[in-house]
Amino acid sequence: MATGRILLVEDRASLRRMLERALAGEGYEVAAAADGETAMAQLAERSFDLVVTDLKLPGASGLEVLAACRATHPDLPVVVLTAYGTVRSAVEAMRLGALDFLEKPVDIDDLFTLVRSLVAGDPEDEAFEVPGGPAIVGRHPRMRAALRLLEKVAPTGSTVLLTGESGTGKELFARALHALSKRSGGPFVAVNCAAIPEGLLESELFGHEKGAFTGAHRRRTGRFEQAAGGTLLLDEVGELTPAVQGKVLRVLEERSFERVGGGSTLTTDARLVAATNRDLEAMVGAGSFRSDLFYRLDVFPIELPPLRERPSDLPALARHLLERLAARHDGMPLKLDDDAHELLAAQSWLGNVRQLANLLERAVILSERPRLTAADLRPLLAPAVADDERQQLRRALEKTDGDKRRAAELLGVSYRTVLRRVAEYDLGGFPRYRD
């Protein structure tokens, strides 16, 4: 018999009783609530292994129940029930931290399968892996929710928008999406829009004809052509110039484009995945990003959580990274002592997984022992964190023209944290003083 305590929130009495009996028959202890307020009161009184909640409830909504779970029990898995045809609402719930959704009428076998997987929570299954794709490590509810969205959208042809801070793994998600798609046999092409000079970006994406500009000595195919039959990742899509935004919009709407300097119209069937660490919706409001392109890209958004918001994933991530480093350096994986784990868990990780990987690689190269302690990591961590934080803060202030409140939103930290770090890193008045 299964074990575990489940909170079931459903306002329709007949459905609530049916689901309660079914779950209890499998051995689960079930507490039922007919409205959001009752559910939140029960969450405050006792612990649960899983919450199953309808989205539409009298009084407090299912989204409010979800928010209460995230605030008080951030590792508690939540499944939402949604009426047929309102999947968009369920996807939004998963973006906010729900792990999965079930459409009504609920298939009992599907419910049992999902509940078993979430309540059992196999601790050995730390990484999400697909054939031909990268390993994505993390069991935190927000990461698992993002992975479930990835699994749902991958087999479709929909455009996907990956959002999250730098270093959270957006390219890993894009590669996994490609590996799970019907296009996995085709090419995966990635282009970092921020790394290409503005004058060359159009040619990079769409190609050019011989003689199109000075230095164009031969015809060159662009990334949209190279990705035919596969997936094109536009990383840092928020850095596109207005002119190039218009051309990308045309490709999304008409699947056609011209090479720079060319007169022939070409077509592409590449699936587009966009990624950004910027708030595109805010950019639309500020007039720096086209609204029509934003809505074309925002068909299926997946938000990747920063590392500091999923600290429970740090041990598994560190183990995975140390194993990769050992394979690269032809050695045995180093182990982390408990004090090293505690030190890593106390960091803010503004550079996210990329920053953690860099730190561990330096530690592996310098270590002469099979274990890493806090004493080994601390000398590497302090200057690295300080330099990384200062550079990220400086870039955020540049992007927001010195607006510290907007810089705080961009970095995902509090306004008071930004004020403290501005003083600490002597960035007052850079690039100009604004509260």
N, C-alpha and C positions, 0 to 999 in steps of 0.2 A: 504493500500500500504506500501511496505517496504521503509525504509529510510537508508541512509548511502552513503559514497563516496568511490568508488572502483577505483583502478588503475589497468588497464588491459594491460598486456604486451605480445604481440603475433606478430611475424613477418609475418605470413601468412595472407594476407589481407582479404580473404573470411572468414576465421575462426574468425578473430578479429572483423569484422563487425557483424557476426552472434551472437557472444557472447555479443558484446556491445549492440545490439538491444534487446537481450533476457533479459539482466540484467536491462537495462533502462525500459523495459516493466514491470518489477516487481517494479519499483519505485526508483531504485538506481541511483545516479549520477555517471556516468562512465567517467573516463579520459582514453584514449587509447594511447598506445605507440607501435611503430613497432620495436624498438631496445632498448638495455640496456641503452645506453647513454641518450636517450630521457627520459626513465623512471626515471633514477637517477636525471636528471635535474628537473623533475616534483616533485619528492620526496623532493627536496631541496626547492621548491617554495611554496608547500601547504601541508596540512595534509590530510591523508586518513584513512579510517576505515578498509580497507583490500587491499592487493595486490594479484593479480592473475597473475602469470608470467610463460611463457614457459621457459624450461631449456636451450634449444638451440636457441640462438639469434645471429644475426649479431653484431659484435663488442663485447661489454660487455655481458657476459653470464648471464643466470638467476641466477646462483650462486653468481655472482658479484652484481646483483640487491638485492639478499637476504642479502649479506654482508652489503650493503649500508643501508638497512632497519634496520639490527641489530645494526649498528653503530650509526645511528641517531634517530631511533624510535624503541627502543628495545621491546616495548609492541605491536607493530603493527603486526597483524597476516598476514602470507604469505602462499599462496597455490601455489604449482608448478604444471604445466601441463607437462606431459611426454609422449613420444611416446610409443606405445606398445612394450614390451620387454626390456625397459630400466628402470625397476622399481628400480634396484640397485642404479641408479643415483638419483632417487627420495628419496630413503631411506637415501642416503648421504645428500641430501638437508635437510631432516627432522632432521638429526643429527646436522646440522649446524644451525637449528632454524626455518625451515619451519614447519607449523602446520599440513599440510596434502598434499596429491597429488591426482590428477585425471589423469587417462590414457586417451589418445586420441584413438578413437573419443570420445569427451566429451558427456556424457549423461546429458542433460539439467536438468532433474529432480534431479540427483545427485548433480549437480552444485548448483541449487537453495537451496537444503537442507543444503549443506555445507556452503554456503554463509550466509544463514539465521542464522545458529547456531553461526557463527563466528562474524558477524556484530552485532547481537543482544547481544551476550555475556552475558547471564543470570548471574547477579552478585551473585544470591543466591546459584548457583551451585559451591560451593567452593571445594568440595571434590569429588574425583573419588572413587566410592565404587562398589564392586561386591559382590554377595552373597557368603559368606564363605571366603571372602578376606578382607584385611585391608583397611582402608580409606587412600587415598593418597591425601594430600591437596596441592592445587596450581593451579592457572590459568595463570601464566606467560607463554608466548609463548614457551619457551624452555621446561618447564615442560609439557605443553599440547602436544607438539610435541613428547616427550618421551612416554607419555601415549597413543597417537595414534599409535605409533610403537608397543607398548605393545599389544594393541587391535588387531592389524593386525597379529602379529606373534603368539599370544597365541593359536589359534585354530589349528595351524600346529604342526608338530613334530620337527621343527627345533631347533638346539642348539642355545642358546642365550647367548651373552656376555654382562653383565652389567658392565659399567665402571663409575667411579666417585670417588670423595674424600670420606674418612671415614665420616659416619654420614649423607650421602645424601639420604639414603633410599633404598639401593640396595636389602636388604632382603625383604622389603615391596613390591618392584616391583616383585621379584621372587615369593612371595606368591600370589600376584594378578595374575600373569601370570599363575600359577598353577590353581587358582580358575576359570579362564576363559578358561582353556584348556579342551580337551576331557578327560583328566586324573584327573579331579577334585575329582572324587570319590576314587582315589587312595591316597597313602601316599605322604606327602611332607616332605622330609628329608633334613636338612641343616647341613653342616659341615664346621667349620671354620678351614681352613688349617693352619693358622698361630697360632692357639691356641693348636695344638697337637704336642707333641715332635716328632722330625724328625724320631726317631727310631720306633715310634708307628703308624705313619701316614698310612703306607701301610696296616697294619693290620686293622686299623680303616676303611679304604675305602673298602678293599677286603675281610676282615675277616681272620680267621686263624683256623687251625686244632688243636686239642688237642695235646700237646707236641711239637708244632712247635718251641717254644722257652721257655726259663725259665719263669715260671709263667703262661704259657698257659695250665691251668688245664682242660679246656673244649673247645669244638668247639665254635666259635663265628662267627656269620654272620656279614658281613661288610655293609657299607652304600649303596653300589650299589645293594646288595640283598634286603636290607630293603626298598629301593625305588622302587622295582618292581611294574610296573603298575602305577607309579606316577612320581614325579619330584624329582631330586637330585640337590641341590644347593651346588656347591663348592665355598664357599666364600674365598676370599684372595687366588685365584688360582695361583697368581704369586709367592706364597711361596712354591710351590711344589718342591721337590728335583728332579734332573734330572732322577733318577731311577723311581720315582713315575710318573713323566711326561710321560715316555715311556709306563707305564702300563695303564694310563688313555687314552693315544692315542690309544692303542690296543682296549680298550673298545669302543671307538668312532668308530673305523674302523671296528671291527669284532663283537662287542657286546658280547665279551667273556673275561674271566679272570679265574685265579685260586686263591684259598685262600692261604695265607702264610702257607707253609708246606704241601700243598695238591697237589695231582696229577690229580684230576678230573677237567676238564674244565667246567666252569659254564657259563651261559648266562644271560643277563639282558636286559630288555626293558625300563629301566628308562630313562626318558628324562633329559638331562643334561643342567643345567643353571650354568654358571660360573660368578663370580663377582670378581672385583679387583679394588684397588685404585692405582695400579701401571701401568706404561706405558709398556704393554707387547711387543709392537712393538720395543721399544727401548731396552728392555731386549733381544729380539731376535737378534738385532744388536750387543749387547754386548756379546752374546753367553751364557747367563744365562737362556734362555727359548727356548725350541725347536720350530723351525719355523713350522714344520709339525703340532705340537699340536696347535700352535697359529692359523693357518689357519683353523683347525678343529673347534676351539672354536669361531672364528670370523665370523661365518656364518651369524649371524644377530646381530650386535652390537647396543646397546642402551646406550647412554651417559646421565647420570643424572647430572644436573647442580648444582653447589654449591649454598648454600643459599645466599651468598653475591651477586650473579649474578641474583637473582630474589627477590629483596627487596620488590616488590609489593605484594609478597605472605606472608610477615611477619605478618600482622594483622590477616589474616585468620588462619595461622599456630598457632599463639599465642592463638586465641580463641579455636581452636580445642584441643590444648594441655591442656589448662586450663579446658575445659569440661571433658577431660579424667581424669585429676587430681582430679576434684571434685567428679567424680564417684568413683574413687579409695579411696578417703578419706571421702566419705559419706557427702559431703557438697555441697553448691551452688558454681557455677563457679565464680571465681573472675574476675573483669573487669580491663582492663588496661586504665589508663588515657592517654591523648594525649601526655604528656611529656614522659611517659613511652614508648609509641610507637616510639617517635622520638629517644629516647636513644637506643632502640633495633635496629632501622634502621641504626644507625651510627656505629654499630659494624661490624667487619670483619668476625666473625663466622667461624673461621678455623675448629671448630668442627662441623659445620653445624647444622642440625636439632637436632641431639643428644645433642649438647652443649646447644641449646636453651631450650630443654625439661628439662635438668638437672637444668638449672638456674631457670626456672619457678617453678619447684618442690620445690627447696629450698625456693623460695619466698612465695609459698603457705603455706608451713609448718610454716614459721616464721611470716606470716602476721596476724594481729589482726583486719584488716579492710576488707570491701568487695571490695576495689579497690586497685590496685597496682600503685604507682607513681614512677617517676624516682628516687626519694629519697629512695624508698624501694629497688630498683633494683641495684642502683649504688654500694653500698658496697659489694654486692654479685658478681657483674659483673667484677669489676676491678681485684680482685685476681684470679677469675676463668679464665678470659681471659688470664691474664698474664701467669698463670701456664700452661694452655692448649697450648698457643702459644709457650712457651718455650719448652715444651715436644715434640710438633709436629716438631718444628724446629730442636731440638736435634736429633729426630729420622730420619728426612730427611737428616741431615748432616751425620749421621751414614750410611744410605743407600747409599749415594753418595760419601762416603769416603772424606767428607769435600768439595766437589765441590759445591760452592754456586750457580752457574748458574743452575746446574742440580737440586739442592735442590729447587730453585725458581720454576722450571718447575714442580717438584713433588708436591709442595704445591699450585701451581696455582696462585702465586703472582709474582710481579716484582723482578728483581735482586736487585734493589735499596732497596726494602722493606726488603729483606733478609739481606742485609748488615746493614741496620739500626737496625733490630731486633737482629742480632748477637752481635752488640755493646751494645744494650740495655740490653740483657740478659747475657752478659759476656760470650759469647760462642766463642770468637775469638781464633783461633788455635785449635778448636775442630772439629773432631778428629785430623785433621792436617790442616794447613792453605793452602787454595787454592782460587784463585779468581774465 
